[in-house]
Amino acid sequence: MGWKTLDDMDVDGKTVLIRVDINVPLEDAQVTDDTRIKRIVPTVHEVLERGGKAVLMAHFGRPKGQVVPEMSLAQIVPAVEKCLARAVHFIDGNYAATLGQLEPGSVALLENLRFNPGEEKNDAGFAQRLASLGDLYVNDAFSAAHRAHASTEAIARLLPSCAGRLMQAELSALESALGAPKRPVVAVVGGAKVSTKLELLSNLVEKTDHLVIGGGMANTFLAAQGIDVGKSLAEHDMTDTASEIVQKAKSVSCTIHLPSDVVVARDFKAGAANETVAADACPADAMILDAGPATVARLESVFETCETLIWNGPLGAFEIPPFDAATNAAAAKAAKLTTAGKLISVAGGGDTVAALNVSGAADAFTYISTAGGAFLEWMEGKTLPGVAALES
């Protein structure tokens, strides 16, 4: 890859600007999930241990260039201090003057970058102001790398730059899954709508050997085959597009896997009465809410023949038991194969992370991305501005 890492940088005695994503959930001014903060710890600690001064730059919410007190990063300083196990100096005014007073080994956090309209505009002037604060730039926020902002794109062209440990891990995992993967490769793509994942599906049929389609999207593909899906969630106006994707897959020797049996119910609620039927036998008054056991068994067999798995989206309505059964079972199989060293498994996307956590399989996966939009755009084959800036 064409980007540097911390291994390539001399940070001793340097002020290191680190772009992080600590956009965490708050409730009553308390951080309710500090996962994103914990993930930046290795990079920050390494900079400090090697004699550098760490200056954290981040956004919080969408203030749209205005100062919004409810979106101040001051609220999360205690959580950052707890995760880093050291004091964090919060800077909301004169950046340069305050930073000049800090000793090596210190950590500072700048106020919400998006309070300045120049951040989201990728303004050269704002980027220059940020760059003037440090000697080196480290991007450790892959989740923001799909945005061409001053702190992710413009600044990387102004200072010696590299990827932080979290960014490095993310890029390495994705490269192993899509860039130069061990084959055969299987991708699992679930979710409600084909229309939101068109570019993803089109890219994956060219990059993978097997493409598993689940969730509401599978219903659209079944409908495209002339199958009556009853009252199931489906985009009937997208059936021609679904057929085109199937034809494209055939032309590049990618096998598409759709449910052969499905779990149907009349009510969309937990514990609803349900039955398993063939995929082409959904009653007119019922909804398809999960893939059936025969489908799962077939997917498990596919997993066993593959070297690499990419997962984005659940196979059914995983939020509502018992319609989480297919996702849980397939995830457990992937986890078992990964633990045995037979499969490289990379997953990402909000629903995906939630589903794999519920299944208990997440910890066994090779890599779980929390990057959301950036993960999806990478899977779609798009160039991410924050990554491209590091490469240049």
Summary of the structure (lengths in Angstrom):
residues: 392
radius of gyration: 23.1
end to end distance: 11.2
largest distance: 71.9
contacts: 1407
relative contact order: 0.12
helix: 44%
strand: 18%
